[in-house]
C-alpha cells in the first residue's frame, strides 16, 4: 500500500498548525525581560506637595510637605524630595527634615535619607533638642524612630553621640546603641 502525497498534505497541515499553536502558547505565557509587568514607573508626580492629618477634633496632628512627590503604582510607594514632617499635638512640635524620603503603601512607615534633622522646639523647661543623622526609620503609629547610623543629639550645650539609636514616643526616651560619648552641661536655674 503506497501513500500518496495527496493523503499526506492534510496530515502535514494539522502538524504544522499544532506546532504553531504550541509556539504561540509558549511565547504568550513566558515573561520576557522587556515585560511591562515588573516596571517601576511613576503614576503621579506632584510639585509642592503638602498633606495634613487631622484628629477627631479637626486639629492638625501631622503635616507632611515635600518639594516633589513621586508615587509608584506597582508597589504603592511614594518618594519625596526635601520632605518635612511636622508633628503637633500634645507637647512641643517636632519637625523632621531630610534631603529625600520614602513612604510605604499605608503611610505607616517613613524613611528619611541624607542630612536628617529632627528638631523638638524649646519649652519653658527644656532647650531646643536637635538630632542629626543620615538615616531615620519612622514608625508613625507606634511612635518609634530608629537609625543604625551615627547620630548626634544636642540639647542646649549638652551633646550626646553614638552609633545606632531608638526613640520611643511613649516613654520619651532615646537609646543610643554603641560608641556612646557625651558632654552634659548643667543648666543654671
Legacy VTK file of the C-alpha trace (Angstrom):
# vtk DataFile Version 3.0
C-alpha trace
ASCII
DATASET POLYDATA
POINTS 189 float
0.000 0.000 0.000
1.546 3.218 -1.127
0.807 6.578 0.462
0.140 9.308 -1.902
1.248 12.935 -1.414
-2.381 14.000 -1.568
-3.095 11.886 1.519
-0.099 13.345 3.442
-0.982 17.005 2.815
-3.834 17.214 5.380
-1.679 15.427 7.968
1.221 17.854 7.404
-1.122 20.853 7.709
-2.503 19.546 11.027
1.035 19.000 12.383
2.101 22.497 11.257
-0.969 24.019 12.919
-0.279 22.095 16.166
3.349 23.267 16.140
2.362 26.930 15.602
-0.243 26.679 18.361
2.355 25.304 20.788
4.879 28.007 19.829
2.258 30.750 20.262
1.251 29.467 23.693
4.876 29.384 24.903
5.537 32.868 23.504
2.500 34.346 25.286
2.973 32.570 28.654
6.728 33.144 29.035
7.583 36.576 30.514
10.332 38.374 28.648
12.957 40.756 30.005
11.051 43.677 28.492
7.768 42.780 30.164
5.702 45.683 31.497
4.504 43.607 34.464
7.515 44.466 36.641
8.141 48.076 35.677
8.547 50.696 38.384
7.177 53.745 36.575
5.538 56.667 38.398
1.797 57.111 38.038
1.715 60.522 39.778
4.214 63.355 40.209
3.302 66.350 42.351
5.369 69.510 42.808
4.969 71.462 46.066
3.216 68.594 47.872
1.588 69.138 51.315
-0.779 66.859 53.244
-2.178 67.325 56.752
-3.686 64.660 59.019
-6.352 65.886 61.422
-7.540 64.320 64.669
-11.218 63.811 65.581
-11.492 67.428 66.788
-10.200 68.763 63.465
-6.839 69.883 64.842
-3.719 69.250 62.775
-1.880 66.194 64.090
0.767 65.727 61.380
1.695 67.664 58.306
3.980 66.395 55.559
5.399 68.645 52.865
7.906 67.983 50.074
9.234 69.908 47.110
8.356 66.909 44.938
6.360 63.713 45.441
6.532 60.703 43.105
4.046 57.848 43.542
4.569 54.356 42.090
1.538 52.167 41.424
3.358 48.812 41.260
4.247 48.792 44.976
2.144 51.809 46.064
5.258 53.539 47.444
5.947 57.263 47.489
9.293 59.034 47.110
9.740 62.545 48.475
12.287 65.231 47.656
13.208 67.506 50.586
10.490 66.152 52.910
9.426 67.990 56.063
7.265 66.190 58.624
5.807 68.235 61.489
4.062 66.575 64.458
1.829 68.773 66.528
-0.479 67.969 69.370
0.354 67.257 72.977
3.758 68.675 73.843
6.166 70.701 71.735
6.151 70.479 67.947
8.656 68.069 66.390
9.971 68.646 62.861
11.865 66.101 60.740
13.630 67.222 57.556
15.966 65.461 55.120
17.094 65.567 51.517
14.901 62.645 50.451
12.351 60.263 51.890
10.139 57.258 51.161
6.678 56.332 52.424
5.266 52.807 52.408
1.914 51.973 50.838
-0.123 52.525 54.010
1.880 55.513 55.264
2.743 53.576 58.429
6.471 53.724 57.770
8.604 56.632 56.611
12.276 56.501 55.707
14.333 59.708 55.743
17.733 59.752 53.991
20.678 62.173 53.828
21.144 65.079 56.257
18.271 64.099 58.531
17.485 66.692 61.195
14.921 66.206 63.964
14.059 69.325 65.974
11.902 69.431 69.108
11.038 73.051 69.801
12.087 74.623 73.091
9.663 74.707 76.013
9.804 76.719 79.249
11.532 73.779 80.989
13.743 72.500 78.154
16.104 73.805 75.495
15.541 73.028 71.840
16.560 69.427 71.068
18.296 68.554 67.782
19.036 65.072 66.415
21.298 64.709 63.363
21.886 61.534 61.346
21.907 60.352 57.720
19.068 57.843 58.015
15.900 57.624 60.090
13.189 54.944 60.011
9.938 56.239 61.489
7.016 54.012 62.547
4.334 56.694 62.824
1.528 54.970 64.710
3.880 53.065 67.026
5.744 56.285 67.820
9.173 54.737 67.213
12.137 56.241 65.343
15.351 54.300 64.653
18.663 54.524 62.909
21.661 52.216 62.629
23.988 55.052 61.566
25.929 57.613 63.642
23.723 60.110 65.440
24.327 63.341 67.390
21.809 64.679 69.913
22.141 68.267 71.104
20.081 69.994 73.799
21.329 73.414 74.821
25.086 72.985 75.384
24.802 69.231 76.082
25.888 66.882 73.279
25.453 63.114 73.061
26.642 60.993 70.127
26.753 57.322 69.215
26.061 54.772 66.540
22.503 53.476 66.314
19.539 54.994 68.098
15.985 54.173 69.023
13.444 56.703 70.254
10.131 55.692 71.784
7.461 58.393 71.880
5.522 56.587 74.630
8.412 56.596 77.102
10.027 59.742 75.608
13.456 58.129 75.817
16.404 57.878 73.481
18.571 54.772 73.480
21.967 55.021 71.803
23.199 51.559 70.856
27.015 51.764 70.646
30.081 54.025 70.749
28.280 56.463 73.034
30.032 59.703 74.010
28.602 62.696 75.754
29.151 66.092 77.236
26.487 67.182 79.716
26.260 70.885 80.508
24.159 71.518 83.599
21.730 74.379 83.181
21.614 77.046 85.862
18.287 77.718 87.492
LINES 1 190
189 0 1 2 3 4 5 6 7 8 9 10 11 12 13 14 15 16 17 18 19 20 21 22 23 24 25 26 27 28 29 30 31 32 33 34 35 36 37 38 39 40 41 42 43 44 45 46 47 48 49 50 51 52 53 54 55 56 57 58 59 60 61 62 63 64 65 66 67 68 69 70 71 72 73 74 75 76 77 78 79 80 81 82 83 84 85 86 87 88 89 90 91 92 93 94 95 96 97 98 99 100 101 102 103 104 105 106 107 108 109 110 111 112 113 114 115 116 117 118 119 120 121 122 123 124 125 126 127 128 129 130 131 132 133 134 135 136 137 138 139 140 141 142 143 144 145 146 147 148 149 150 151 152 153 154 155 156 157 158 159 160 161 162 163 164 165 166 167 168 169 170 171 172 173 174 175 176 177 178 179 180 181 182 183 184 185 186 187 188
